[in-house]
């Protein structure tokens, strides 16, 4: 693998995502799939299982939040800078049901200095808008890949 300093922005996003994914046991154990990553963008999918259902017989909101939060993480970590969530909020718009295939699409709204703002839309397999998540990121010390030449 070539040094991070010699990678294109897309190569850097993909390599950073691989490094982040390798340590992300939560997303992996929940059956998430990272379908797309690019600078400031990510798309993850997850199927709602019976262990994710709540007392109403729908997907527990925490699992929808985790999916959106994972998409947020991959989008804001695409620049080979360790970046964490500083604040996040979610609005649930429609229930998700057992067997639904949920997709979270993250897009960067703003990235200045150490702060970023990301919007994540969660939909089901029929395109129903399930939730809207907004995440505020903060870059911290460190990189995912070696920086040197």
C-alpha positions as CSV (number, residue, x, y, z in Angstrom):
1,X,0.0,0.0,0.0
2,X,1.3,3.4,-0.9
3,X,1.7,6.1,1.8
4,X,-1.3,8.1,2.7
5,X,0.4,11.3,1.4
6,X,0.5,9.8,-2.1
7,X,-3.1,8.6,-2.2
8,X,-6.0,10.2,-4.1
9,X,-8.8,11.5,-1.9
10,X,-10.9,8.4,-2.9
11,X,-8.0,6.0,-2.1
12,X,-7.5,7.7,1.2
13,X,-11.2,7.4,2.1
14,X,-11.3,3.7,1.2
15,X,-8.1,2.9,3.1
16,X,-9.3,4.9,6.2
17,X,-12.6,3.0,6.0
18,X,-10.8,-0.4,5.9
19,X,-8.7,0.6,9.0
20,X,-11.8,1.8,10.9
21,X,-13.9,-1.2,9.9
22,X,-11.2,-3.6,11.2
23,X,-11.7,-2.3,14.7
24,X,-15.5,-1.8,14.5
25,X,-16.9,-5.0,16.1
26,X,-20.3,-3.4,16.8
27,X,-21.1,-2.7,13.1
28,X,-19.8,-6.0,12.1
29,X,-21.7,-8.0,14.7
30,X,-24.9,-6.2,13.8
31,X,-24.5,-7.4,10.2
32,X,-23.9,-4.0,8.8
33,X,-22.4,-3.7,5.3
34,X,-20.3,-0.7,4.2
35,X,-21.6,-0.3,0.6
36,X,-19.9,3.0,-0.3
37,X,-17.3,5.4,1.1
38,X,-15.9,8.6,-0.4
39,X,-14.5,11.8,1.1
40,X,-17.3,13.0,3.4
41,X,-19.7,10.3,2.3
42,X,-20.7,6.8,3.4
43,X,-23.6,4.3,2.9
44,X,-24.2,1.4,5.2
45,X,-27.0,-1.2,5.2
46,X,-28.4,-3.5,7.9
47,X,-31.3,-5.9,8.1
48,X,-33.6,-5.7,11.1
49,X,-33.5,-9.0,13.0
50,X,-35.8,-10.3,15.8
51,X,-33.3,-9.4,18.4
52,X,-33.6,-5.7,17.3
53,X,-37.4,-5.5,17.9
54,X,-38.9,-3.6,20.8
55,X,-42.2,-4.1,22.8
56,X,-44.2,-2.5,19.9
57,X,-43.0,-5.1,17.5
58,X,-40.9,-2.6,15.5
59,X,-37.1,-2.0,15.4
60,X,-35.8,-0.4,18.6
61,X,-34.7,3.1,17.9
62,X,-31.3,2.5,19.4
63,X,-30.4,0.2,16.5
64,X,-31.5,2.7,13.9
65,X,-29.3,5.3,15.8
66,X,-26.4,2.8,15.7
67,X,-26.7,2.4,11.9
68,X,-26.9,6.1,11.3
69,X,-24.0,6.7,13.8
70,X,-21.8,4.2,12.0
71,X,-22.5,5.9,8.6
72,X,-21.6,9.2,10.3
73,X,-18.3,7.7,11.6
74,X,-17.2,6.4,8.2
75,X,-18.1,9.7,6.4
76,X,-16.2,11.9,8.9
77,X,-13.2,9.6,9.2
78,X,-12.6,9.4,5.4
79,X,-9.7,12.0,5.6
80,X,-7.2,9.9,7.6
81,X,-7.8,12.0,10.7
82,X,-9.2,10.4,13.8
83,X,-12.6,11.9,14.2
84,X,-15.2,11.4,16.9
85,X,-18.8,12.4,17.4
86,X,-19.2,15.5,19.5
87,X,-23.0,15.6,19.3
88,X,-25.8,13.8,17.5
89,X,-29.5,14.0,17.3
90,X,-32.0,11.7,15.5
91,X,-35.6,12.2,14.5
92,X,-37.7,9.0,13.9
93,X,-40.1,9.5,11.1
94,X,-41.5,6.0,10.4
95,X,-41.2,2.6,12.1
96,X,-38.8,-0.1,10.8
97,X,-40.0,-3.7,10.9
98,X,-38.6,-7.2,11.2
99,X,-36.8,-8.1,8.0
100,X,-36.5,-4.5,6.7
101,X,-33.2,-3.7,5.0
102,X,-32.3,-0.2,6.3
103,X,-29.9,2.0,4.5
104,X,-28.1,5.0,6.1
105,X,-26.6,7.5,3.7
106,X,-24.2,10.1,5.2
107,X,-23.2,13.3,3.6
108,X,-20.9,16.0,4.8
109,X,-22.6,19.4,5.2
110,X,-19.6,21.4,6.5
111,X,-16.0,20.7,7.5
112,X,-13.9,23.5,8.9
113,X,-10.9,23.3,11.2
114,X,-11.5,20.4,13.6
115,X,-15.3,20.5,13.3
116,X,-17.7,18.9,10.9
117,X,-21.4,18.6,10.3
118,X,-23.1,15.6,8.7
119,X,-26.6,14.6,7.8
120,X,-27.6,11.0,7.6
121,X,-30.8,9.8,6.1
122,X,-32.1,6.3,7.0
123,X,-34.5,4.6,4.6
124,X,-36.0,1.1,4.2
125,X,-35.9,-1.1,1.1
126,X,-39.0,0.6,-0.2
127,X,-37.5,4.1,0.1
128,X,-39.6,5.0,3.1
129,X,-37.8,7.7,5.1
130,X,-37.3,6.1,8.5
131,X,-35.1,8.6,10.3
132,X,-33.0,11.7,10.0
133,X,-29.8,12.0,12.0
134,X,-27.5,15.0,12.3
135,X,-24.0,14.5,13.7
136,X,-21.4,17.0,14.8
137,X,-17.8,15.7,14.6
138,X,-14.6,16.7,16.2
139,X,-11.1,15.8,14.9
140,X,-8.7,14.5,17.6
141,X,-5.1,13.5,17.6
142,X,-4.0,10.7,15.4
143,X,-4.5,9.1,12.0
144,X,-5.8,5.8,10.7
145,X,-2.9,5.2,8.3
146,X,0.8,6.1,8.5
147,X,1.3,9.6,7.0
148,X,5.0,9.4,6.1
149,X,6.4,9.1,2.6
